[in-house]
Amino acid sequence: MQAFVLCSLRCCVRQTWAEATLNVLTQSLENFGFADLYFNTGPPYVISLDIQGELANTRTMVEAGGFATDLAFQEHVQTIFQKTIDAHTQAEVLQRGADSAVRLGHTCASCRIY
């Protein structure tokens, strides 16, 4: 894990990887049944989240060079999904992100998401 963190702190954001990650997330969540619910869940959690809007804002940040490192980008995306308080969604999103990274040729073994 320490090797992953050190490598991630040194890895600059590759815009093509970040955009591909956002494409996967956006397309994966197009038919996500709870997306509308997250706009205003009500008690007891009171979640107000526009997932697609957050991903669109993240894309704008990527295009503007708003992330200094790959880790900063990953943490930002993770923060969006942590707001859902849904372990199932988090696990699925992380796996798809890992699959996307492998398909895009992410070769640094210590940087891969496991």
N, C-alpha and C positions, 0 to 999 in steps of 0.2 A: 504494500500500500504506500509506503514511504517513497518508493521509486516512482509510482504513479504520480504522486503529488509533486515531487521534484521535477519530473518531466513536464507535467501540466503547467507548472509555474514558468517553465522556460519556453513552452510551445506557444507560438503566436497563433492567433485565430486565423485559420484559413477560411476566407470568405466562402469559397465553394463548399467546404465541409459544413460550415454553419448554415448556409442556405439549404443544403441538402437535408440537414437535420430538421430544419424548420419545415421544409416541404413534407417530410415523412410525418412529422407531428401534426401538421395542419390537415393532411389528407387522412391520417389515421383517425382523427377526431371529428371528421365531417359528419359521421353518423353516430357520434357519441350521445347516447340517450339522455345523459344528465347535464349536458351543456346548458340547456335552458334553465334547469333547476338551479345551477350555480349562480345565475344572475341575482337571485334573492331566495336563499333557502329558508329563511325564517329560523326560529328557535329550534334546537338549542345551540346550533353552531353559528348561525347568522353569517353565511358566506355570500359575498357579492363579487362574482368573478366572471369576466368575459374572456374565456380561454382563447378564442380565436382573435379577439382584439389584442390580448397580451402578446400572442405570437406575432401578430402584425407589427406591434410596437417593437418587439425584439428584432424583427427583420429590418426595420428602419434603423435601429441601433447598429446592427451588423453592417449595413450599407454605409453608415456614417463613420465606421471605424470606432464604435463605442466600447469595444472590448479589447483590452490590452493583451490578454492571454486566453488560451483555450479554456482554462479552468474558470476564468471570470464568466465566459459565455455559458459554460455548463452549469455553474452555480446559479446564474440568472434564470436559466430555463428550469432548473430544479425548484427554485423558489416559486415559480408560477404554479407548478403542479403540487407543491406542498400545501398551497392554499386550499386545495380541494379536500384535504383531510381524507384521502381515499387511497389506501395501500394498494388496491388492485390496479388502479390507474397508474400509480407511480411505477409499479413493477413492469407493467406492460410497456409504458413509455420508455423506461430505461432499456429494456430488452430491444425494442425497435431501434432505439438510438445506437445501441451497440452493434446491431446487425447492419445498420446504415454505415457506421464507421468502418466496419470490415469490408463491405462492398465497395467503399470509396478508396480502399487501399491504405487504410490507416495501419502502417507497418510497425510502428514503435511498440513492442510488446508491453512495455511498462505503461504505455498510455491507453491501452485498450480497456474498455469498460468490461468488467467481468461480473 
